[in-house]
């Protein structure tokens, strides 16, 4: 189930989600993806989160572009929304935590 993303949903960031840099030594295919955001032009898969900075680390696939592992802010996901160009960002409410290697489309090792 998908839900339109709004700021109140950030009470549902999993408490077990690692803080930034905690999975640095974990191989990319084994990193656990805790949250999934999407829009018609992209997807963000969150592995780590820092609530003070509102910053995630994970896999970013914003089209057109080059999919990659990197850092993205919650505001980046929200601010990309331009009503005339794309849909509102959504949070995958049925997402279950799983390794990146089990998610079609995620490349490992970048």
N, C-alpha and C positions, 0 to 999 in steps of 0.2 A: 504494500500500500504506500502511496506517495502522499505527502502533505506539503502544501505551500509553505515555504520556509518563512518563519517570522522569529524575531529575536527572543520571544518567550520560550522557544523550544530549546534554548541552550541550557535549561535546567536538566535536559535529558542527555547531555554529554556523559557517556559512561564513566563512572568513577574509576573503573579499571583501566581507562585509557592512559597510556604512558604520557608523561610530560615530554616536552621537546628534548631531543637528543638522547632519550633513554634507550632507543632501539638502534642507535648508531652502529653498533657492532653486529647487529642481526642481518644476515643475508637478505637481499631484497625479496626473493621469493617466499621467505618465511615470515616476513613482517605481517603482523595481524592488522587487518583493516577493520576499524571500529565503526566508521560512519561513511555514508555515501550520499553526496549531494549531486543533483543533476539539473540540467536545463537543456533546451533543444540544441544548443551549440557546445555543450561540454559536460564533463563529469569530473568530480573531485572525490578521491578516496582517502579518508583521513586515518592516519596511523598514530600520530601523536598530537597533543594539544596543550597549549599554554593559555589558561583562562585570563590571566592578567593582560597578556598581549593580544588575546583573541586570535591567536596564530596556530595554524595546523601545519603538520608535515605529512605528506602523502603523495599520492599519484595524481597528476593533473593531466587531463586530456581535454583541452579547450580547442575547438575546431573553428577555423582552420589553424593548424599549428603543429607543434611537435610534442607529442605526449612525453612526459618526463616526471621523475621524482623531484620534489622540491617543497618549498614553503609557500603557503597561501593563507591570507587572512580571511576571517569571517566577513569582514567588510568587502573584500574583493569578490567573494561569492555573491553577496547582496547587491553591491554597487554595479555589477555587470548588467543588471536588469534595466533595459530601456524598452518601454512598452511597445514602441513601434518596430523594434528589431527582434525581440526574443521574448520568451516566456519568463515568468517569475521562477526563481530558483526553488527547487523542491528538495525535501529531505526524505530519503527512503526509510519509512517508519517500520518496515518489516526486515530491515537489514539485520543479518546475523554476523557476528564477528567470525572472520575466517582469514586464512593466510592469503597473501596476494597471489600466490601461485594457483589458487583455486578460483580465481576470478578471470573469466574470459576477457581478453583485451588488455590486461595489465602486463607490461613488459618488465622483466627483472634485470637488474644489473646496470641500469643507467645511473 
